[in-house]
């Protein structure tokens, strides 16, 4: 039987951060993962360039039933702390937009940095390792694993959520939480594209690959970013953002011309360019293909002088407030995160320790804390991993 001070299950962003920090404090750390490679989600994130944090991280960028839970950890390990580690390792990076920081080269720079840090402080990492059972001892936990039996004082669950099962995501962390008496809040896919099945599907398919800057709103939340038409429906940063606030049956409102006061703009065009066709004018804002499709599908395109006041108002309403009711989302298959999870009211916001089972910790995405798109979920992984590592 193997005995160690800390066992961390899950060698993703949160688990690696917790391991290197705890071992850096002199703790004996065993890091286990059932996958054949550590940090798979790190490698595929940000299109292979890893959007590793956001310069504007603050608690308002996170969704949770308990909005206060994330504040303590985020304050104690900030985006600047992580940027400091990146700089120390000489990893080149840049701001893409809106404070989003990406590697100049590739995501493996971040993973290599974390593995390097783990090596330096003596973390014992074992991949291809499954956990069969976990038992609570008088002090600590006993794990039955494919490595054999392991006892530890502190057990950290860093197994992530259900998103992207092809990378090895499972509900293991939720099972452990349940086993030790924790409530789970309903889980669903977040930061995920919408599917469209009604008559809009044809428009989306025809425009597949077209991206347009929009203001997208749902349930009192709005995001200004690009949307992307796909063969299945709608995607792009603004759609991924709003998907976390959308519930089945909700209407999503899309302002296709957020830089214009659309009614005034149309009236102005009517006065100044009465002989120009609507599709010609829209072609100055959208791609020609999109302008033609919108003009032909939604309106009858004719010279501006031929529209009545009522028709101009109707066109403005459609362009500034296009209402879409998605059929659903693409689900966990392509979702970047899982909403819901372990109820944070039963976990210490200071230590990440279970309030139900001493010595058991939850960090990262397995908890009911979900960031907006743009590096916030990684920052939560770093911050929650660091917070737990101070106490394990």
C-alpha positions as CSV (number, residue, x, y, z in Angstrom):
1,X,0.0,0.0,0.0
2,X,1.2,3.5,-0.9
3,X,0.8,6.3,1.5
4,X,1.0,10.0,0.7
5,X,-0.1,13.3,2.1
6,X,-2.2,14.6,-0.9
7,X,-3.9,12.8,-3.7
8,X,-5.3,15.0,-6.6
9,X,-7.6,13.3,-9.0
10,X,-7.5,15.0,-12.4
11,X,-4.4,16.4,-14.2
12,X,-6.1,19.2,-15.9
13,X,-5.6,23.0,-15.3
14,X,-6.9,23.0,-11.7
15,X,-5.3,19.7,-10.7
16,X,-1.8,20.7,-12.1
17,X,-2.0,24.1,-10.4
18,X,-3.0,22.6,-7.1
19,X,-0.3,19.9,-7.3
20,X,2.6,22.3,-8.1
21,X,1.5,24.7,-5.4
22,X,1.0,22.1,-2.7
23,X,4.2,20.3,-3.5
24,X,5.9,23.7,-3.5
25,X,4.8,24.0,0.1
26,X,6.6,20.8,0.9
27,X,3.6,18.5,0.7
28,X,4.0,15.0,-0.7
29,X,1.6,15.0,-3.8
30,X,0.3,12.1,-5.9
31,X,-1.5,13.4,-9.1
32,X,-3.7,10.8,-10.9
33,X,-5.6,10.9,-14.2
34,X,-7.4,8.2,-16.2
35,X,-6.3,9.8,-19.5
36,X,-3.1,8.9,-21.3
37,X,-2.0,12.6,-21.3
38,X,-2.2,15.4,-18.8
39,X,-4.0,18.7,-19.7
40,X,-5.8,17.6,-22.8
41,X,-8.3,20.5,-22.5
42,X,-5.4,23.0,-22.2
43,X,-3.9,21.6,-25.4
44,X,-7.1,22.1,-27.5
45,X,-8.2,25.4,-26.0
46,X,-8.2,28.7,-27.8
47,X,-7.8,26.9,-31.2
48,X,-4.6,25.3,-30.0
49,X,-3.2,28.6,-28.6
50,X,-4.7,28.4,-25.1
51,X,-6.5,31.5,-23.9
52,X,-4.9,31.1,-20.5
53,X,-6.4,34.0,-18.6
54,X,-8.1,37.4,-19.0
55,X,-6.6,40.7,-17.8
56,X,-10.1,41.9,-16.7
57,X,-11.0,39.0,-14.5
58,X,-13.4,39.8,-11.8
59,X,-16.2,38.0,-9.9
60,X,-18.8,39.4,-12.3
61,X,-17.4,37.2,-15.1
62,X,-18.7,34.0,-13.3
63,X,-22.0,32.3,-13.0
64,X,-22.9,30.4,-9.9
65,X,-26.0,30.0,-7.6
66,X,-23.7,31.6,-5.0
67,X,-22.3,34.7,-6.6
68,X,-19.9,35.4,-3.7
69,X,-18.2,32.0,-3.7
70,X,-15.5,32.7,-6.3
71,X,-14.4,36.1,-4.8
72,X,-12.0,34.9,-2.2
73,X,-10.0,32.5,-4.4
74,X,-9.9,35.0,-7.3
75,X,-8.6,37.7,-5.0
76,X,-5.8,35.5,-3.6
77,X,-4.5,34.2,-6.9
78,X,-5.1,36.8,-9.6
79,X,-4.6,36.9,-13.4
80,X,-1.4,38.9,-12.7
81,X,0.0,36.0,-10.6
82,X,-0.5,33.6,-13.4
83,X,0.9,36.1,-16.0
84,X,4.0,36.3,-13.7
85,X,4.5,32.5,-14.0
86,X,4.1,32.7,-17.7
87,X,6.7,35.5,-17.9
88,X,9.1,33.6,-15.6
89,X,9.1,30.7,-18.0
90,X,9.6,33.0,-21.0
91,X,6.4,31.9,-22.7
92,X,5.5,34.5,-25.4
93,X,1.9,35.7,-25.4
94,X,-0.3,38.4,-26.7
95,X,-3.7,40.0,-26.0
96,X,-6.1,39.1,-28.7
97,X,-9.0,41.4,-27.7
98,X,-11.1,42.2,-24.6
99,X,-8.2,41.3,-22.3
100,X,-8.0,37.7,-23.6
101,X,-4.4,36.4,-23.4
102,X,-3.2,33.7,-25.8
103,X,0.1,32.0,-26.4
104,X,2.0,33.3,-29.4
105,X,3.0,29.7,-30.3
106,X,0.9,26.9,-29.0
107,X,-1.0,25.6,-26.0
108,X,1.6,23.1,-25.1
109,X,3.8,26.0,-23.9
110,X,1.4,26.4,-21.0
111,X,1.1,22.7,-20.3
112,X,4.9,22.2,-20.5
113,X,5.3,25.1,-18.0
114,X,2.9,23.5,-15.5
115,X,4.5,20.0,-15.9
116,X,7.9,21.6,-15.5
117,X,6.8,23.3,-12.3
118,X,5.4,20.0,-11.0
119,X,8.7,18.2,-11.8
120,X,10.7,20.8,-10.0
121,X,8.8,20.3,-6.8
122,X,8.6,16.5,-6.9
123,X,4.9,15.9,-7.9
124,X,4.4,12.2,-8.6
125,X,2.2,12.1,-11.7
126,X,0.5,8.9,-12.9
127,X,-1.6,8.8,-16.1
128,X,-3.7,5.9,-17.3
129,X,-4.8,5.4,-13.7
130,X,-8.4,4.6,-12.7
131,X,-10.0,4.9,-9.3
132,X,-12.2,2.0,-8.4
133,X,-13.4,3.0,-4.9
134,X,-12.8,5.7,-2.3
135,X,-13.3,5.1,1.4
136,X,-13.3,7.6,4.3
137,X,-10.8,6.6,7.0
138,X,-10.7,8.0,10.5
139,X,-8.1,10.4,9.2
140,X,-8.0,10.8,5.5
141,X,-9.0,8.5,2.6
142,X,-8.3,5.1,1.1
143,X,-8.4,4.8,-2.6
144,X,-8.5,1.6,-4.6
145,X,-6.7,2.3,-7.9
146,X,-5.1,0.5,-10.8
147,X,-1.8,1.5,-9.1
148,X,-2.9,-0.4,-6.0
149,X,-4.2,0.9,-2.7
150,X,-3.3,4.5,-1.8
151,X,-4.0,6.3,1.5
152,X,-3.9,10.1,1.8
153,X,-4.7,12.8,4.4
154,X,-6.2,15.2,1.8
155,X,-8.1,14.2,-1.4
156,X,-8.7,16.8,-4.1
157,X,-11.3,16.3,-6.8
158,X,-10.2,18.2,-10.0
159,X,-12.0,16.1,-12.5
160,X,-13.8,18.8,-14.4
161,X,-17.3,18.7,-15.9
162,X,-19.0,16.7,-18.6
163,X,-17.9,18.9,-21.6
164,X,-16.1,17.3,-24.5
165,X,-16.3,13.6,-23.6
166,X,-13.9,12.8,-26.5
167,X,-11.1,14.4,-24.3
168,X,-12.0,12.0,-21.5
169,X,-14.6,14.0,-19.5
170,X,-16.8,11.9,-17.2
171,X,-19.1,12.5,-14.3
172,X,-16.6,10.9,-11.9
173,X,-16.3,14.1,-9.7
174,X,-20.0,14.3,-9.3
175,X,-20.2,10.7,-8.2
176,X,-17.6,11.4,-5.5
177,X,-19.4,14.5,-4.3
178,X,-22.7,12.5,-4.0
179,X,-20.9,9.6,-2.2
180,X,-19.8,12.1,0.5
181,X,-23.2,13.7,0.9
182,X,-23.0,16.7,-1.4
183,X,-25.9,18.3,-3.3
184,X,-25.4,18.6,-7.0
185,X,-27.0,21.5,-8.9
186,X,-28.4,20.5,-12.3
187,X,-25.7,20.4,-15.0
188,X,-26.0,21.5,-18.6
189,X,-23.7,22.5,-21.5
190,X,-22.4,26.1,-21.4
191,X,-20.4,28.2,-23.9
192,X,-22.0,26.0,-26.7
193,X,-23.4,26.7,-30.2
194,X,-27.1,26.7,-30.8
195,X,-28.9,24.4,-33.2
196,X,-31.7,25.7,-35.4
197,X,-34.3,23.4,-36.9
198,X,-37.1,25.6,-38.1
199,X,-37.3,27.6,-41.4
200,X,-34.2,29.6,-40.3
201,X,-32.1,26.5,-40.8
202,X,-31.9,27.2,-44.5
203,X,-30.7,30.7,-44.0
204,X,-28.0,29.5,-41.5
205,X,-26.9,26.8,-43.9
206,X,-26.7,29.3,-46.9
207,X,-24.7,31.7,-44.7
208,X,-22.5,29.0,-43.2
209,X,-19.0,30.4,-42.5
210,X,-20.3,34.0,-42.4
211,X,-19.3,36.0,-39.3
212,X,-20.9,39.3,-38.3
213,X,-20.4,41.6,-35.3
214,X,-23.7,41.7,-33.3
215,X,-25.2,42.5,-29.9
216,X,-26.8,39.3,-28.6
217,X,-29.3,39.4,-25.7
218,X,-31.2,36.9,-23.6
219,X,-32.5,36.9,-20.0
220,X,-31.2,40.4,-19.2
221,X,-27.7,39.6,-20.4
222,X,-26.1,41.0,-23.5
223,X,-22.8,40.3,-25.3
224,X,-21.2,42.3,-28.2
225,X,-19.1,40.0,-30.3
226,X,-19.2,38.1,-33.5
227,X,-21.8,35.5,-34.4
228,X,-21.0,32.7,-36.9
229,X,-23.6,31.0,-39.1
230,X,-23.1,27.2,-39.3
231,X,-24.8,24.3,-41.1
232,X,-26.3,23.4,-37.8
233,X,-27.3,26.9,-36.6
234,X,-25.5,29.7,-34.8
235,X,-22.1,29.8,-33.2
236,X,-19.3,32.4,-32.6
237,X,-18.2,34.1,-29.4
238,X,-21.5,36.1,-28.8
239,X,-23.6,33.0,-29.2
240,X,-21.3,30.9,-26.9
241,X,-21.5,33.6,-24.3
242,X,-25.3,33.9,-24.3
243,X,-25.8,30.1,-24.4
244,X,-24.8,30.0,-20.7
245,X,-27.8,32.2,-19.9
246,X,-30.3,30.6,-22.3
247,X,-32.8,28.0,-21.2
248,X,-34.8,25.8,-23.5
249,X,-37.6,27.7,-25.2
250,X,-36.1,31.2,-24.5
251,X,-35.9,33.8,-27.3
252,X,-32.5,35.2,-28.2
253,X,-32.5,38.7,-29.6
254,X,-29.8,39.6,-32.1
255,X,-29.0,43.2,-33.1
256,X,-27.3,42.8,-36.5
257,X,-26.4,46.4,-36.7
258,X,-25.2,47.4,-33.2
259,X,-23.3,50.5,-34.4
260,X,-26.3,52.0,-36.0
261,X,-29.6,53.6,-34.8
262,X,-31.3,51.4,-37.4
263,X,-34.6,53.3,-37.9
264,X,-32.7,56.6,-38.3
265,X,-30.2,55.1,-40.6
266,X,-32.9,53.7,-42.8
267,X,-34.8,57.0,-42.9
268,X,-31.6,58.8,-43.7
269,X,-30.9,56.4,-46.6
270,X,-34.4,56.9,-47.9
271,X,-34.0,60.6,-47.9
272,X,-30.4,60.8,-49.3
273,X,-30.4,57.7,-51.6
274,X,-34.0,57.2,-52.7
275,X,-33.1,55.2,-55.8
276,X,-30.8,52.8,-54.1
277,X,-32.1,49.3,-53.5
278,X,-32.2,48.0,-49.9
279,X,-29.9,45.1,-50.7
280,X,-27.3,47.5,-52.1
281,X,-27.3,49.5,-48.9
282,X,-27.2,46.3,-46.7
283,X,-24.3,45.2,-48.9
284,X,-22.3,48.1,-47.5
285,X,-22.6,46.7,-44.0
286,X,-22.8,42.9,-44.5
287,X,-21.2,40.6,-47.1
288,X,-23.0,40.9,-50.4
289,X,-24.3,37.3,-50.0
290,X,-25.7,38.0,-46.6
291,X,-27.3,41.3,-47.7
292,X,-29.0,39.6,-50.7
293,X,-30.2,36.7,-48.6
294,X,-31.6,39.0,-45.9
295,X,-33.2,41.3,-48.4
296,X,-34.8,38.5,-50.3
297,X,-35.8,36.3,-47.4
298,X,-37.0,38.8,-44.9
299,X,-38.0,41.8,-47.0
300,X,-38.9,42.6,-50.6
301,X,-35.9,44.5,-51.9
302,X,-36.8,47.6,-53.8
303,X,-35.6,51.2,-54.2
304,X,-35.7,53.0,-50.8
305,X,-38.2,55.6,-52.0
306,X,-40.9,52.8,-52.5
307,X,-41.0,51.8,-48.8
308,X,-43.8,53.2,-46.6
309,X,-43.0,54.4,-43.0
310,X,-44.5,51.2,-41.7
311,X,-42.3,49.0,-43.9
312,X,-39.2,51.0,-42.9
313,X,-40.1,50.5,-39.2
314,X,-40.6,46.7,-39.8
315,X,-37.2,46.4,-41.6
316,X,-35.6,48.3,-38.7
317,X,-37.2,46.0,-36.1
318,X,-36.0,42.9,-37.9
319,X,-32.4,44.1,-38.3
320,X,-32.0,45.6,-34.8
321,X,-34.0,42.9,-32.9
322,X,-33.9,39.7,-34.9
323,X,-35.7,37.1,-32.6
324,X,-34.5,33.5,-32.7
325,X,-35.8,30.6,-30.7
326,X,-33.0,27.9,-30.9
327,X,-34.1,24.3,-31.0
328,X,-31.4,23.5,-28.5
329,X,-27.6,23.4,-28.2
330,X,-24.9,21.1,-29.6
331,X,-24.6,19.7,-26.1
332,X,-21.6,18.5,-24.2
333,X,-20.0,17.2,-27.4
334,X,-18.8,20.8,-28.3
335,X,-19.5,22.7,-25.1
336,X,-16.5,24.5,-23.6
337,X,-17.8,24.2,-20.0
338,X,-20.4,22.5,-17.8
339,X,-22.8,24.7,-15.9
340,X,-23.9,23.6,-12.4
341,X,-22.2,20.9,-10.4
342,X,-21.1,20.6,-6.8
343,X,-23.2,23.1,-4.7
344,X,-20.7,25.8,-3.4
345,X,-22.8,26.3,-0.3
346,X,-21.3,23.0,1.0
347,X,-17.7,23.9,0.2
348,X,-15.5,26.5,2.0
349,X,-14.8,29.4,-0.3
350,X,-11.5,30.0,1.5
351,X,-10.0,26.5,1.4
352,X,-12.2,24.6,-1.2
353,X,-12.7,22.0,1.5
354,X,-15.9,20.0,1.8
355,X,-18.1,21.1,4.7
356,X,-19.5,17.6,4.7
357,X,-16.4,15.5,4.7
358,X,-13.1,16.8,6.2
359,X,-10.0,16.4,4.0
360,X,-12.0,16.3,0.8
361,X,-11.6,19.3,-1.6
362,X,-13.2,20.3,-4.9
363,X,-11.6,22.6,-7.4
364,X,-12.1,23.9,-10.9
365,X,-15.1,23.1,-13.2
366,X,-16.6,20.3,-11.0
367,X,-17.9,23.1,-8.8
368,X,-20.9,25.3,-9.6
369,X,-18.7,28.1,-10.9
370,X,-18.6,28.8,-14.6
371,X,-16.7,31.7,-16.3
372,X,-17.6,33.7,-19.4
373,X,-15.7,32.9,-22.6
374,X,-12.3,34.5,-22.8
375,X,-9.9,32.9,-20.4
376,X,-12.0,33.2,-17.2
377,X,-12.5,29.5,-16.8
378,X,-8.8,28.9,-16.8
379,X,-8.3,31.7,-14.2
380,X,-10.9,30.0,-12.0
381,X,-8.9,26.7,-12.4
382,X,-5.6,28.4,-11.4
383,X,-7.2,30.4,-8.5
384,X,-9.3,27.5,-7.0
385,X,-6.3,25.1,-7.4
386,X,-4.0,27.6,-5.6
387,X,-6.5,28.2,-2.8
388,X,-6.9,24.5,-2.0
389,X,-3.2,23.9,-2.2
390,X,-2.6,26.3,0.8
391,X,-4.6,23.9,3.0
392,X,-4.3,20.4,1.8
